[in-house]
Amino acid sequence: MNSIVIVGGGIAGLQAAQILQSKGLDFILIEKSMLLGGRVQSESFQGYTLDHGFQVLQTAYPEVQRSLRLSKWDLSYFQSGAYVLQDGKFKPFLNPLKSPFLFLKNIRSSGASIFDLLKLAWIWLKTQGSISPITSHPETTSEIISRYRFSEKFQRIFLRPFFAGIFLDDQLTPPASLFFYYMKQFLEGKAALPKHGIGDIALDLASRIPKEKLLTGVSVIEIQEKSLKLSNANTIHFDHLVLATDPKQACDLLKIDFPENAHFSSKTFYFSLDRNLETSLPLIHLMPLNSSPMLHFSCISQVNPSLAPEGKHLISATSLQIEVSEEEIAKKLARVLGLSQADFTYLKSFSIPHSLFKLGCFTEVCQKAEAKNIILAGDYTLFPSLQAALSSGRKAAEKILQDL
Ligand SMILES: Cc1cc2nc3c(=O)[nH]c(=O)nc-3n(C[C@H](O)[C@H](O)[C@H](O)COP(=O)(O)OP(=O)(O)OC[C@H]3O[C@@H](n4cnc5c(N)ncnc54)[C@H](O)[C@@H]3O)c2cc1C
């Protein structure tokens, strides 16, 4: 009997495991944390549900549609677009493909010129058909936005902060191919929040795997020839190994230096509020880059009321600076919303130094794994997203099925 080991119980590892399970194969999944889900976690706190970092589920992702049983989920949706800050006031800029009437109603105050809209329409047409996020593209996202000559205002209030929020990179260094890919997903799909938080994704995948195949709270500390040394002093044999850890751990285990500047950090703060915001549409609020320590915020209980207790509202605010304090964020929230700082009750924050990883930085680890016949899975092997985590997990499972 071939023994199969999956290391890492994030979305990629869970996806590989549930596919092997559906094919009736035996395996063990080893996860260092007591909780499954990796970077996709939600927790209950004083009656609120807090996600570890602001995350949305893009329903247009092909692998999301294929792997997650979305029809059984109670999803809530953000409206497509954003509140943009103009002359000290938030104005809605809406996706004309999704909300044509509201878009037309708000078009004059949205800050987008007719040329900006024509350019967006051109990009949308350009992205029809299948589009790969990882084709090599000579330009960065920042460069392509400049080359398209969107108006300075539209870049400042919408495009740049919107994409900085997706990439968690205010320099917009990811390649233009990724910009076009995400643009298509956001124009055509919906950004959803599961009823009990983003952690529902991990719970759904994990529920398809028998408990006895999941070893949590144990980490792999060394990869040897056909065996793994575990933190509980045991050694486990493998014939097939899926290494579905984050790339830092993959580099450590394969004895490769973790590339410098290959990651993006973020910190998400949660506050409760007793009143509803005046900006009552279920939209994210964008802050122009460099105008604030906060990149964006939303009243996520306006999108999904089950995230907050009855009569309370839950604000999620994200910064790219880990050292920012909750006081600074509350002060800024109060100023831009015309409220008092005392209106915001701080709940909790989540600092995630390795939130996302830079595309194209992990060739060495991929080559070393291949040379050792180790199958890598994880978003960083493709591009940073749930789509990539799910897809890499599927590819890993398919590789094993092929090799058996
Ligand atoms: C703040 C934030 C916002 C995001 N926003 C979005 C979004 O809006 N939309 C989107 O699509 N994606 C988003 N993402 C990305 C998405 O969360 C990731 O792409 C996905 O979770 C990656 O899953 P993974 O399985 O590849 O890696 P991970 O989640 O990192 O899983 C790796 C697992 O391996 C385990 N592990 C590590 N080392 C060992 C070891 N030695 N032994 C055993 N186990 C080990 C870890 O504990 C972890 O559970 C966001 C991520 C963050 C952090």
The ligand as an SDF file (V2000), in Angstrom:
LIG
                    3D

 53 58  0  0  0  0  0  0  0  0999 V2000
   -5.1610   39.2340    4.9300 C   0  0  0  0  0  0  0  0  0  0  0  0
   -5.4350   38.3230    3.7760 C   0  0  0  0  0  0  0  0  0  0  0  0
   -6.3790   38.6920    2.8340 C   0  0  0  0  0  0  0  0  0  0  0  0
   -6.6420   37.8540    1.7510 C   0  0  0  0  0  0  0  0  0  0  0  0
   -7.6500   38.1850    0.9020 N   0  0  0  0  0  0  0  0  0  0  0  0
   -8.0260   37.3060   -0.0510 C   0  0  0  0  0  0  0  0  0  0  0  0
   -9.1850   37.5420   -0.8270 C   0  0  0  0  0  0  0  0  0  0  0  0
   -9.9130   38.5100   -0.5930 O   0  0  0  0  0  0  0  0  0  0  0  0
   -9.4870   36.6630   -1.8130 N   0  0  0  0  0  0  0  0  0  0  0  0
   -8.7170   35.5540   -2.0670 C   0  0  0  0  0  0  0  0  0  0  0  0
   -9.0360   34.7920   -2.9800 O   0  0  0  0  0  0  0  0  0  0  0  0
   -7.6290   35.2840   -1.3140 N   0  0  0  0  0  0  0  0  0  0  0  0
   -7.2780   36.1220   -0.3190 C   0  0  0  0  0  0  0  0  0  0  0  0
   -6.2030   35.8460    0.4820 N   0  0  0  0  0  0  0  0  0  0  0  0
   -5.3480   34.6980    0.1190 C   0  0  0  0  0  0  0  0  0  0  0  0
   -5.8500   33.3640    0.6240 C   0  0  0  0  0  0  0  0  0  0  0  0
   -6.1780   33.4070    1.9850 O   0  0  0  0  0  0  0  0  0  0  0  0
   -4.7130   32.3780    0.3800 C   0  0  0  0  0  0  0  0  0  0  0  0
   -4.4750   32.3390   -0.9970 O   0  0  0  0  0  0  0  0  0  0  0  0
   -4.9830   30.9620    0.8530 C   0  0  0  0  0  0  0  0  0  0  0  0
   -5.5040   30.9170    2.1400 O   0  0  0  0  0  0  0  0  0  0  0  0
   -3.6700   30.1970    0.8010 C   0  0  0  0  0  0  0  0  0  0  0  0
   -3.8760   28.8520    1.2120 O   0  0  0  0  0  0  0  0  0  0  0  0
   -2.6800   27.8470    1.2140 P   0  0  0  0  0  0  0  0  0  0  0  0
   -3.2150   26.5230    1.6000 O   0  0  0  0  0  0  0  0  0  0  0  0
   -1.9380   27.9510   -0.0660 O   0  0  0  0  0  0  0  0  0  0  0  0
   -1.6390   28.3840    2.3180 O   0  0  0  0  0  0  0  0  0  0  0  0
   -1.7850   28.5860    3.8900 P   0  0  0  0  0  0  0  0  0  0  0  0
   -3.1180   29.0840    4.2320 O   0  0  0  0  0  0  0  0  0  0  0  0
   -0.6090   29.4170    4.2870 O   0  0  0  0  0  0  0  0  0  0  0  0
   -1.6370   27.1160    4.4940 O   0  0  0  0  0  0  0  0  0  0  0  0
   -0.4320   26.5170    4.8310 C   0  0  0  0  0  0  0  0  0  0  0  0
   -0.6730   25.6020    6.0120 C   0  0  0  0  0  0  0  0  0  0  0  0
    0.5040   24.8540    6.2570 O   0  0  0  0  0  0  0  0  0  0  0  0
    0.6740   24.7510    7.6790 C   0  0  0  0  0  0  0  0  0  0  0  0
    2.0860   24.4650    7.9290 N   0  0  0  0  0  0  0  0  0  0  0  0
    3.1360   25.2970    7.7050 C   0  0  0  0  0  0  0  0  0  0  0  0
    4.2820   24.6810    8.0570 N   0  0  0  0  0  0  0  0  0  0  0  0
    3.9610   23.4410    8.4980 C   0  0  0  0  0  0  0  0  0  0  0  0
    4.7240   22.3460    8.9860 C   0  0  0  0  0  0  0  0  0  0  0  0
    6.0630   22.4000    9.0690 N   0  0  0  0  0  0  0  0  0  0  0  0
    4.0710   21.2360    9.3400 N   0  0  0  0  0  0  0  0  0  0  0  0
    2.7240   21.1490    9.2560 C   0  0  0  0  0  0  0  0  0  0  0  0
    1.9480   22.1600    8.8020 N   0  0  0  0  0  0  0  0  0  0  0  0
    2.5570   23.2890    8.4180 C   0  0  0  0  0  0  0  0  0  0  0  0
    0.2170   26.1170    8.1680 C   0  0  0  0  0  0  0  0  0  0  0  0
   -0.0700   26.0950    9.5470 O   0  0  0  0  0  0  0  0  0  0  0  0
   -0.9920   26.3640    7.3000 C   0  0  0  0  0  0  0  0  0  0  0  0
   -2.1620   25.8450    7.8740 O   0  0  0  0  0  0  0  0  0  0  0  0
   -5.9100   36.6440    1.5820 C   0  0  0  0  0  0  0  0  0  0  0  0
   -4.9610   36.2780    2.5220 C   0  0  0  0  0  0  0  0  0  0  0  0
   -4.7460   37.0950    3.6270 C   0  0  0  0  0  0  0  0  0  0  0  0
   -3.7810   36.6470    4.6740 C   0  0  0  0  0  0  0  0  0  0  0  0
  1  2  1  0
  2  3  1  0
  2 52  2  0
  3  4  2  0
  4  5  1  0
  4 50  1  0
  5  6  2  0
  6  7  1  0
  6 13  1  0
  7  8  2  0
  7  9  1  0
  9 10  1  0
 10 11  2  0
 10 12  1  0
 12 13  2  0
 13 14  1  0
 14 15  1  0
 14 50  1  0
 15 16  1  0
 16 17  1  0
 16 18  1  0
 18 19  1  0
 18 20  1  0
 20 21  1  0
 20 22  1  0
 22 23  1  0
 23 24  1  0
 24 25  2  0
 24 26  1  0
 24 27  1  0
 27 28  1  0
 28 29  2  0
 28 30  1  0
 28 31  1  0
 31 32  1  0
 32 33  1  0
 33 34  1  0
 33 48  1  0
 34 35  1  0
 35 36  1  0
 35 46  1  0
 36 37  1  0
 36 45  1  0
 37 38  2  0
 38 39  1  0
 39 40  1  0
 39 45  2  0
 40 41  1  0
 40 42  2  0
 42 43  1  0
 43 44  2  0
 44 45  1  0
 46 47  1  0
 46 48  1  0
 48 49  1  0
 50 51  2  0
 51 52  1  0
 52 53  1  0
M  END
$$$$
